[in-house]
Amino acid sequence: MARRSVSLDKQNSKSQKQLVVVDAANCIVGRMCSQVSKLLLQGNRVTIVNAEKAMLSGDRYKTIELYKEYLEINSATNPIHGPFHPRRPDTILTKVVRGMLPKRKTSGIEAFKRLRVYIGIPEDLKNNKMEPFNYSKIRKAPSYYITVGDVAKQIGWKWKENHE
């Protein structure tokens, strides 16, 4: 038993230094984020690019309606005290991954610090190999889905095309 745990510790120390770049384009958000949270808990550093192109499944109008209802939830005494709802695609994905991590345990806190989410692809990550999650790719026509960027624009994300 002791030998096995030592070899697992060596594997974890090797994987801790590994950077995994995930392309979120045409990936279903929940499936992709569950894979990302597993990688984070294993000790990998994970970077998600193209956050605005990630897909939410379901009816387009119902999804937007649910997000608008979600935005109405606030503090009864003073809305300044929160809860704060993300409107940018990168912060929406960050919050989805955070919900899949044990955020009050030290393992979850450390794992969350290893996560980076970007809109588009940053210049320094363009040469990196992107990890495909075949399990999370969309399988139907894109008309059955809505992108996180479209939802974000509907709920108040002010994004300019020349921002890239």
CYANA upper distance limits for C-alpha pairs under 8 A (distance plus 0.5 A):
  1 MET  CA      5 SER  CA      6.99
  2 ALA  CA      6 VAL  CA      6.82
  3 ARG  CA      7 SER  CA      6.86
  4 ARG  CA      8 LEU  CA      6.79
  5 SER  CA      9 ASP  CA      6.62
  6 VAL  CA     10 LYS  CA      6.84
  7 SER  CA     11 GLN  CA      6.79
  8 LEU  CA     12 ASN  CA      6.64
  9 ASP  CA     13 SER  CA      6.65
 10 LYS  CA     14 LYS  CA      6.76
 11 GLN  CA     15 SER  CA      6.64
 12 ASN  CA     16 GLN  CA      6.44
 12 ASN  CA     42 GLN  CA      7.30
 12 ASN  CA     43 GLY  CA      7.08
 13 SER  CA     17 LYS  CA      7.63
 13 SER  CA     43 GLY  CA      8.34
 14 LYS  CA     18 GLN  CA      7.61
 15 SER  CA     42 GLN  CA      7.93
 15 SER  CA     43 GLY  CA      6.69
 15 SER  CA     44 ASN  CA      6.19
 16 GLN  CA     42 GLN  CA      7.91
 16 GLN  CA     43 GLY  CA      4.89
 16 GLN  CA     44 ASN  CA      5.23
 16 GLN  CA     45 ARG  CA      7.44
 17 LYS  CA     43 GLY  CA      8.31
 17 LYS  CA     44 ASN  CA      7.01
 17 LYS  CA     45 ARG  CA      7.62
 18 GLN  CA     44 ASN  CA      5.98
 18 GLN  CA     45 ARG  CA      6.70
 19 LEU  CA     44 ASN  CA      6.72
 19 LEU  CA     45 ARG  CA      5.35
 19 LEU  CA     46 VAL  CA      6.38
 19 LEU  CA     47 THR  CA      7.97
 20 VAL  CA     44 ASN  CA      7.44
 20 VAL  CA     45 ARG  CA      6.65
 20 VAL  CA     46 VAL  CA      5.30
 20 VAL  CA     47 THR  CA      6.70
 20 VAL  CA    130 MET  CA      8.02
 20 VAL  CA    131 GLU  CA      7.24
 21 VAL  CA     46 VAL  CA      6.44
 21 VAL  CA     47 THR  CA      5.28
 21 VAL  CA     48 ILE  CA      6.43
 21 VAL  CA     49 VAL  CA      7.76
 21 VAL  CA    128 ASN  CA      7.70
 21 VAL  CA    129 LYS  CA      7.39
 21 VAL  CA    130 MET  CA      5.64
 21 VAL  CA    131 GLU  CA      6.36
 22 VAL  CA     46 VAL  CA      7.80
 22 VAL  CA     47 THR  CA      6.57
 22 VAL  CA     48 ILE  CA      5.26
 22 VAL  CA     49 VAL  CA      6.71
 22 VAL  CA    130 MET  CA      5.95
 22 VAL  CA    131 GLU  CA      5.51
 22 VAL  CA    132 PRO  CA      7.15
 23 ASP  CA     48 ILE  CA      6.50
 23 ASP  CA     49 VAL  CA      5.65
 23 ASP  CA     50 ASN  CA      6.62
 23 ASP  CA    130 MET  CA      6.48
 23 ASP  CA    131 GLU  CA      7.26
 23 ASP  CA    132 PRO  CA      7.38
 24 ALA  CA     29 VAL  CA      8.44
 24 ALA  CA     32 MET  CA      8.09
 24 ALA  CA     48 ILE  CA      6.94
 24 ALA  CA     49 VAL  CA      6.53
 24 ALA  CA     50 ASN  CA      5.94
 24 ALA  CA     51 ALA  CA      6.22
 24 ALA  CA     53 LYS  CA      6.85
 24 ALA  CA     54 ALA  CA      5.53
 25 ALA  CA     50 ASN  CA      6.35
 25 ALA  CA     51 ALA  CA      7.71
 25 ALA  CA     52 GLU  CA      8.30
 25 ALA  CA     53 LYS  CA      5.13
 25 ALA  CA     54 ALA  CA      5.54
 25 ALA  CA     55 MET  CA      8.07
 26 ASN  CA     53 LYS  CA      6.84
 26 ASN  CA     54 ALA  CA      6.01
 26 ASN  CA     55 MET  CA      6.36
 26 ASN  CA    137 LYS  CA      6.38
 26 ASN  CA    138 ILE  CA      6.45
 27 CYS  CA     31 ARG  CA      8.28
 27 CYS  CA     32 MET  CA      6.92
 27 CYS  CA     54 ALA  CA      5.81
 27 CYS  CA     55 MET  CA      6.17
 27 CYS  CA    133 PHE  CA      8.38
 27 CYS  CA    136 SER  CA      5.72
 27 CYS  CA    137 LYS  CA      4.87
 27 CYS  CA    138 ILE  CA      6.28
 28 ILE  CA     32 MET  CA      6.59
 28 ILE  CA     54 ALA  CA      6.76
 28 ILE  CA     55 MET  CA      5.33
 28 ILE  CA     56 LEU  CA      6.30
 28 ILE  CA     57 SER  CA      7.40
 28 ILE  CA    136 SER  CA      5.90
 28 ILE  CA    137 LYS  CA      6.64
 28 ILE  CA    138 ILE  CA      6.69
 29 VAL  CA     33 CYS  CA      6.46
 29 VAL  CA     54 ALA  CA      6.49
 29 VAL  CA     55 MET  CA      6.31
 29 VAL  CA     56 LEU  CA      6.44
 29 VAL  CA     93 LEU  CA      8.06
 29 VAL  CA    136 SER  CA      8.29
 30 GLY  CA     34 SER  CA      6.66
 30 GLY  CA     96 VAL  CA      8.10
 31 ARG  CA     35 GLN  CA      7.02
 31 ARG  CA    135 TYR  CA      7.92
 31 ARG  CA    136 SER  CA      5.64
 32 MET  CA     36 VAL  CA      6.74
 32 MET  CA    133 PHE  CA      7.47
 32 MET  CA    136 SER  CA      5.89
 33 CYS  CA     37 SER  CA      6.52
 33 CYS  CA     93 LEU  CA      8.12
 33 CYS  CA     96 VAL  CA      7.32
 33 CYS  CA     97 VAL  CA      5.90
 33 CYS  CA    100 MET  CA      8.30
 34 SER  CA     38 LYS  CA      6.86
 34 SER  CA     97 VAL  CA      7.57
 34 SER  CA    100 MET  CA      7.21
 35 GLN  CA     39 LEU  CA      6.85
 36 VAL  CA     40 LEU  CA      6.68
 36 VAL  CA     46 VAL  CA      7.53
 36 VAL  CA     97 VAL  CA      7.80
 37 SER  CA     41 LEU  CA      6.70
 37 SER  CA     97 VAL  CA      6.54
 37 SER  CA    100 MET  CA      6.87
 37 SER  CA    101 LEU  CA      6.84
 38 LYS  CA     42 GLN  CA      6.79
 39 LEU  CA     43 GLY  CA      7.17
 39 LEU  CA     44 ASN  CA      6.16
 39 LEU  CA     45 ARG  CA      8.37
 39 LEU  CA     46 VAL  CA      7.83
 40 LEU  CA     44 ASN  CA      5.64
 40 LEU  CA     45 ARG  CA      6.87
 40 LEU  CA     46 VAL  CA      7.12
 40 LEU  CA    111 ALA  CA      5.54
 40 LEU  CA    112 PHE  CA      7.68
 40 LEU  CA    114 ARG  CA      7.32
 40 LEU  CA    115 LEU  CA      7.80
 41 LEU  CA    101 LEU  CA      8.43
 41 LEU  CA    107 SER  CA      7.50
 41 LEU  CA    108 GLY  CA      7.47
 41 LEU  CA    111 ALA  CA      6.06
 43 GLY  CA    111 ALA  CA      7.26
 44 ASN  CA    114 ARG  CA      7.76
 45 ARG  CA    114 ARG  CA      5.30
 45 ARG  CA    115 LEU  CA      6.70
 46 VAL  CA    114 ARG  CA      6.81
 46 VAL  CA    115 LEU  CA      5.63
 46 VAL  CA    116 ARG  CA      6.88
 47 THR  CA    115 LEU  CA      6.45
 47 THR  CA    116 ARG  CA      5.14
 47 THR  CA    117 VAL  CA      6.18
 47 THR  CA    118 TYR  CA      8.15
 48 ILE  CA    115 LEU  CA      8.45
 48 ILE  CA    116 ARG  CA      6.73
 48 ILE  CA    117 VAL  CA      5.13
 48 ILE  CA    118 TYR  CA      6.63
 49 VAL  CA    117 VAL  CA      6.55
 49 VAL  CA    118 TYR  CA      5.41
 49 VAL  CA    119 ILE  CA      6.62
 49 VAL  CA    120 GLY  CA      6.27
 49 VAL  CA    121 ILE  CA      5.95
 49 VAL  CA    122 PRO  CA      8.42
 50 ASN  CA     54 ALA  CA      7.65
 50 ASN  CA    118 TYR  CA      6.86
 50 ASN  CA    119 ILE  CA      5.57
 50 ASN  CA    120 GLY  CA      4.73
 50 ASN  CA    121 ILE  CA      6.61
 51 ALA  CA     89 PRO  CA      6.26
 51 ALA  CA     90 ASP  CA      5.94
 51 ALA  CA     93 LEU  CA      7.54
 51 ALA  CA    117 VAL  CA      7.37
 51 ALA  CA    118 TYR  CA      6.56
 51 ALA  CA    119 ILE  CA      5.62
 51 ALA  CA    120 GLY  CA      7.30
 51 ALA  CA    148 VAL  CA      7.82
 51 ALA  CA    149 GLY  CA      8.16
 52 GLU  CA     89 PRO  CA      5.74
 52 GLU  CA     90 ASP  CA      7.58
 52 GLU  CA    119 ILE  CA      6.50
 52 GLU  CA    120 GLY  CA      7.85
 52 GLU  CA    147 THR  CA      7.10
 52 GLU  CA    148 VAL  CA      5.75
 52 GLU  CA    149 GLY  CA      4.70
 52 GLU  CA    150 ASP  CA      8.29
 53 LYS  CA    147 THR  CA      5.97
 53 LYS  CA    148 VAL  CA      6.80
 53 LYS  CA    149 GLY  CA      6.80
 54 ALA  CA    147 THR  CA      5.96
 54 ALA  CA    148 VAL  CA      6.15
 54 ALA  CA    149 GLY  CA      8.26
 55 MET  CA    138 ILE  CA      8.35
 55 MET  CA    145 TYR  CA      6.46
 55 MET  CA    146 ILE  CA      6.02
 55 MET  CA    147 THR  CA      4.86
 55 MET  CA    148 VAL  CA      6.45
 56 LEU  CA    145 TYR  CA      6.08
 56 LEU  CA    146 ILE  CA      5.81
 56 LEU  CA    147 THR  CA      6.48
 56 LEU  CA    148 VAL  CA      7.11
 57 SER  CA    144 TYR  CA      7.11
 57 SER  CA    145 TYR  CA      5.11
 57 SER  CA    146 ILE  CA      7.06
 58 GLY  CA     62 LYS  CA      8.10
 58 GLY  CA     63 THR  CA      7.28
 58 GLY  CA    144 TYR  CA      6.95
 58 GLY  CA    145 TYR  CA      6.42
 58 GLY  CA    146 ILE  CA      8.12
 59 ASP  CA     63 THR  CA      6.60
 59 ASP  CA    144 TYR  CA      7.43
 59 ASP  CA    145 TYR  CA      7.57
 59 ASP  CA    146 ILE  CA      8.38
 60 ARG  CA     64 ILE  CA      6.97
 60 ARG  CA    144 TYR  CA      8.32
 60 ARG  CA    145 TYR  CA      7.26
 60 ARG  CA    146 ILE  CA      6.25
 61 TYR  CA     65 GLU  CA      6.55
 62 LYS  CA     66 LEU  CA      6.62
 63 THR  CA     67 TYR  CA      6.84
 63 THR  CA    151 VAL  CA      8.31
 64 ILE  CA     68 LYS  CA      6.73
 64 ILE  CA    151 VAL  CA      6.44
 64 ILE  CA    154 GLN  CA      7.54
 64 ILE  CA    155 ILE  CA      8.18
 65 GLU  CA     69 GLU  CA      6.79
 66 LEU  CA     70 TYR  CA      6.67
 67 TYR  CA     71 LEU  CA      6.84
 67 TYR  CA    151 VAL  CA      8.36
 67 TYR  CA    155 ILE  CA      7.80
 68 LYS  CA     72 GLU  CA      7.29
 68 LYS  CA    155 ILE  CA      6.92
 69 GLU  CA     73 ILE  CA      7.82
 71 LEU  CA     85 HIS  CA      6.83
 73 ILE  CA     83 PRO  CA      8.01
 74 ASN  CA     79 PRO  CA      6.02
 74 ASN  CA     82 GLY  CA      6.52
 74 ASN  CA     83 PRO  CA      6.22
 74 ASN  CA     84 PHE  CA      8.34
 75 SER  CA     79 PRO  CA      5.33
 75 SER  CA     80 ILE  CA      8.23
 75 SER  CA     81 HIS  CA      7.05
 75 SER  CA     82 GLY  CA      6.46
 75 SER  CA     83 PRO  CA      7.31
 78 ASN  CA     82 GLY  CA      8.40
 79 PRO  CA     83 PRO  CA      8.11
 86 PRO  CA     91 THR  CA      6.24
 86 PRO  CA     92 ILE  CA      6.10
 86 PRO  CA     95 LYS  CA      8.48
 87 ARG  CA     91 THR  CA      7.65
 87 ARG  CA     92 ILE  CA      7.21
 87 ARG  CA    152 ALA  CA      5.90
 87 ARG  CA    153 LYS  CA      8.47
 87 ARG  CA    155 ILE  CA      6.93
 87 ARG  CA    156 GLY  CA      6.77
 87 ARG  CA    157 TRP  CA      5.93
 88 ARG  CA     92 ILE  CA      6.66
 88 ARG  CA    149 GLY  CA      8.23
 88 ARG  CA    152 ALA  CA      6.30
 88 ARG  CA    157 TRP  CA      6.18
 89 PRO  CA     93 LEU  CA      6.77
 89 PRO  CA    119 ILE  CA      7.70
 89 PRO  CA    148 VAL  CA      6.28
 89 PRO  CA    149 GLY  CA      6.24
 89 PRO  CA    152 ALA  CA      6.58
 90 ASP  CA     94 THR  CA      6.65
 90 ASP  CA    117 VAL  CA      5.97
 90 ASP  CA    118 TYR  CA      6.25
 90 ASP  CA    119 ILE  CA      6.56
 91 THR  CA     95 LYS  CA      6.58
 91 THR  CA    117 VAL  CA      8.12
 92 ILE  CA     96 VAL  CA      6.83
 93 LEU  CA     97 VAL  CA      6.80
 93 LEU  CA    117 VAL  CA      7.91
 94 THR  CA     98 ARG  CA      6.63
 94 THR  CA    115 LEU  CA      8.43
 94 THR  CA    116 ARG  CA      8.44
 94 THR  CA    117 VAL  CA      7.17
 95 LYS  CA     99 GLY  CA      6.67
 96 VAL  CA    100 MET  CA      7.25
 97 VAL  CA    101 LEU  CA      7.12
 98 ARG  CA    102 PRO  CA      8.39
 98 ARG  CA    103 LYS  CA      7.20
 98 ARG  CA    112 PHE  CA      7.29
 99 GLY  CA    103 LYS  CA      8.07
101 LEU  CA    108 GLY  CA      5.89
101 LEU  CA    111 ALA  CA      8.37
101 LEU  CA    112 PHE  CA      8.04
102 PRO  CA    107 SER  CA      7.84
102 PRO  CA    108 GLY  CA      5.20
102 PRO  CA    109 ILE  CA      8.03
103 LYS  CA    108 GLY  CA      5.30
103 LYS  CA    109 ILE  CA      5.97
103 LYS  CA    112 PHE  CA      8.20
104 ARG  CA    108 GLY  CA      7.20
104 ARG  CA    109 ILE  CA      7.19
105 LYS  CA    109 ILE  CA      6.76
106 THR  CA    110 GLU  CA      6.53
107 SER  CA    111 ALA  CA      6.55
108 GLY  CA    112 PHE  CA      6.50
109 ILE  CA    113 LYS  CA      6.95
110 GLU  CA    114 ARG  CA      7.33
111 ALA  CA    115 LEU  CA      7.62
118 TYR  CA    122 PRO  CA      7.90
120 GLY  CA    164 GLU  CA      7.45
121 ILE  CA    125 LEU  CA      7.09
121 ILE  CA    126 LYS  CA      6.85
122 PRO  CA    126 LYS  CA      6.99
133 PHE  CA    137 LYS  CA      7.19
138 ILE  CA    142 PRO  CA      8.08
140 LYS  CA    144 TYR  CA      7.20
141 ALA  CA    145 TYR  CA      8.38
142 PRO  CA    146 ILE  CA      8.13
146 ILE  CA    150 ASP  CA      7.21
146 ILE  CA    151 VAL  CA      7.77
147 THR  CA    151 VAL  CA      7.08
148 VAL  CA    152 ALA  CA      6.52
149 GLY  CA    153 LYS  CA      6.69
150 ASP  CA    154 GLN  CA      6.85
151 VAL  CA    155 ILE  CA      6.85
152 ALA  CA    156 GLY  CA      6.79
152 ALA  CA    157 TRP  CA      5.71
153 LYS  CA    157 TRP  CA      5.18
153 LYS  CA    158 LYS  CA      7.18
153 LYS  CA    159 TRP  CA      8.21
159 TRP  CA    163 HIS  CA      7.78
